[in-house]
Amino acid sequence: MKTEAETTWSTAQSEELYGFPRWGSGHFHANTSGMVTVEPLADGRQICIKDVIDEAVGTGMQAPFVIRFQDLLRHRVERLNLAFNQAIKEENYDARYRGVFPIKVNQLREVVEEIVDAGAEFEYGLEAGSKPELVIALAMHEGKDRLIICNGYKDPDYIRLALLGRKLGKQIVIVVEQLSEVDHIVALAKETGVEPVIGFRAKLLTRGEGKWASSTGENAKFGLNTAEILLAARKLRKANLTDCVRLLHFHIGSQVPNILTIKKAVVEASRFYCQLVKMGFPMGILDVGGGLGIDYDGSRTNFESSMNYSMEEYASDVVANIRDICVTADVAVPDITSESGRAVVAPHSMLVVEVFERISKRESLSVKQRPKKKHKVVKDLEALAESKTNLGRLERYHDALQRKEEAFSLFNLGYLDLENRAAAESLFWQICEEVVRGDRDTGFIPEELLELKGMLADQYVCNFSVFQSLLDHWALKQLFPIAPLHRLDEKPSVDAILVDITCDSDGKIDSFIDLEDTSHHLPLHPLNGEPYYLGVFLTGAYQDIMGDLHNLFGRVNEVHVFLEDDEENGFYIEETLQGSRIRDVVNGVQYSHNDLSRRIKKLIDAATKRDEIKPREGVRWLELYENILETKTYLNIERPPKKKPRKKR
């Protein structure tokens, strides 16, 4: 039976609590039934995510899995290109936008294919940062007017591959990142007889902001400083390749939260561009790199997990600043290229995890410890637990903490037995629970008590690996929006952190988005024996690719979803991709699953000869081993069958 608070709770309150209106960009909502929906094209047509989960589970899949909303991916490509085209029109800019998608952000075939198809009408190209990526880009690239930008360190084979692209009629630009690359380009152009298109990457003094700020500025890993650009220019002029220099590129880091930083970088790069034109290089393209952010926490600020500008404002400021500098310098404005990856792909996919267990301090709090002979420190804690109104909350917590530390010292010195230690710990956490409960209806909460709420939070155990599916959260403390995907018409009453099934203690999520700051717990619903699904949103950038084989869990299942044209809120699953099986991951770390089976058979045969295993039993054990090699790496959560209600007589 629901309490009065639960019956008065609304989905609108859940939407506000979990921040859907702030970070959802009009794509994610909660409907009146308490289900999270996605609106891929922001046109009113919605898909209930729980319906997608149920259909996937009906095919035999289990969470964790990634859901890709391919229409949303197409929408992001279109929005970026339309934003620049609109800015060009409004600013009377006499050149065009020629964007490229940096496939390092997500190299998966289904992602790149959808982007290439969605970008056809905009001549939207690709960027490669390595030989394997260039191999993909050359084959997937379509259209004679779309660019392929070649970044990253380049050996002779990389450059030969790029020159092959030129022979195939592709608009491919080799960006010089290191001075030594100029000599390779000159030699290989002469060897192959192919005229290259060359760009310079400038190492700007303007530094980025946010988590990736240290990768920019004078000490950046890539790019040429001013003296190196002049030296590269002399080498190319000497090789009669002056007419081949067509592009200037810069990059001030991923996820730049502050639009003022972007403006400064664009101004500095535009000055470089104009100077190169006046030196006699034909130029024609200014590549403003990446940096366009995603508002992960929805605060619309210059916090590192947010951004204080929109995609449209970004495009407008880039176009306006380039135009102003070029007009002042009396230089024709260039075509504009950007390498926005995160902003294009992050919103289109989400991770679905299932909570299957709860670990709670509150269970031990309910057990009253009664030592045969109470120590004074236990009596003091009992008195403190009973004096609920005599002390302030913070003072009460400090006194309880002092008694707990005293009990710990006494135990280590041998003056406190196990029963008294257990009683002291139980009383301490009971006091802490009461202190935290007293904060719920107050305004300001001291920092120490906020940390205490995190310490008291339950652990919700989820069937996934942080290291595989959310590596940026573990490595960089990147925040992602997280919310239940159903039951949003119920008031969440449990403060929780999320822990994964890996064997590492830091395999957990304990930092969550909050409008004012980060929170160390997430309000969730109590488990009721039914599957409880959480969604981790905006995970389409880097997380698909950067996951490792920690604990050999491997890739999760995938579901690719499209809107159904014939139905108002319909959808269809175009494709499902099975996640890693155990044999896949062991083969991936240089074992042979067949060899492992042979070794186990040899051990079973030896045990059979020693009469430790019966022959038929040995056959069953070997079948078990070989069958498990074919199963998925993540937990197979088996729930007890539902009891049928008794018929009334």
Beta strands, then each sheet from edge to edge (+ up, - down):
strand 1: 28-30
strand 2: 36-38
strand 3: 47-48
strand 4: 65-69
strand 5: 100-102
strand 6: 125-128
strand 7: 147-150
strand 8: 171-176
strand 9: 198-201
strand 10: 245-249
strand 11: 285-287
strand 12: 335-337
strand 13: 349-359
strand 14: 458-462
strand 15: 482-484
strand 16: 494-499
strand 17: 508-509
strand 18: 522-524
strand 19: 532-536
strand 20: 557-563
strand 21: 571-577
sheet 1: 1+ 2- 3+
sheet 2: 15+ 19- 13+ 4- 20- 21+
sheet 3: 5+ 6+ 7+ 8+ 9+ 10+ 11+ 12+
sheet 4: 15+ 19- 13+ 14- 16- 17+
sheet 5: 15+ 19- 13+ 14- 16- 18+
end
